[in-house]
Amino acid sequence: MSALANANVAAGAATAGAVAASAAGGCAVEVGAAQALLALDGFHAQPGVHCESGTLRMMLAHAGVAHSEAMVFGLGQGLDFVIWPVADARREMPILSGRSDSGELVRCYAANTGVQFRFQESTSAEQALEQARAILEEGQVAGLKLDIFHLPYFSAKRHFCAHYVALHALDGEQAWVVDTAQQGGSHRIALADLARARASRAGQQSSDSLSVSVVSTADMRELRAALPGAIAGCARNYLASSDSTRGQAGLRTLLGEMPEWWSRFADPAATIMGIANFWEFAGTGGANFRALYRQFLCESQEVLGLDGLAALLPEAQEVEQGWADCIAGLRASAAAGSEAQLRGTAARFAATVEREQALMAGLARLFGEARP
């Protein structure tokens, strides 16, 4: 199912000079440049909602696997809840993530589908660049993990090392990548900036210039075989965690803390507004992933045709709406400077959390015997 590139330069990636076909990986080389331009033929930029699921979707699409981003997210067991630690809990906004840890999406997708991936890291910038170049030469998209602080097109200047982009072309000075739709999709960036972003250890969940690529789709399972294990695995992970910062236990920790946010934070209005914006707009925000997972369950029902799953879809819709209601409530509380509004929002969100846990318990029962 692989879709290897032919000897043409991807649209928008060519610079001045003659283009000649390369023997390696069916990519393209530019003659007369300081270093050859390597670009995937037939690559289509498909900016996603979330960096890791969007990047993985583009990697798979170029290898011949036509999944929606929601399907990729669900097969990767992406839904979760994690409270990431911050250095100063009074002055820093808490990082309240609605997804699994960085990299787990690809690993779970592989386990559930049988698609084979290669993970490579290096502390050498030169070697890391060569690893990425080799992926393009093989005719595959390179998924790169990096720190947003060093990406020139990011307006938010903070360190966050669990971000992903899809690399599809390189020359001696620049790289062509695709980010999320919110971050503008396609970008051309200097290799020096890319190297700094990939090597950064300044933020959450950093790595040594990690690259991910598709190796083989030959043993890929049919969706009817892959979906039950993916849904069951996600539900089990969400429900079973005993860590007070993860899964349903983490959400109960959040419910205990949320009503006290007005007295807990040094600048409560700004922090609460920041949490609302993070949940609504950030790729790692909680609410974005509820929407993706609800879409995944709808697509799964189209494939599986199960009465039990169909009965749970309205609950998934209510959960998504409940997270949206919480965002609106947090924003209203911050704008009005109202502790009472915050407490009301927290009470309503508690009902949403109960509904979400009931949904995941229902999925766990329905697919209880399923394994990847």
Disulfide bonds with the S-S distance in Angstrom:
none
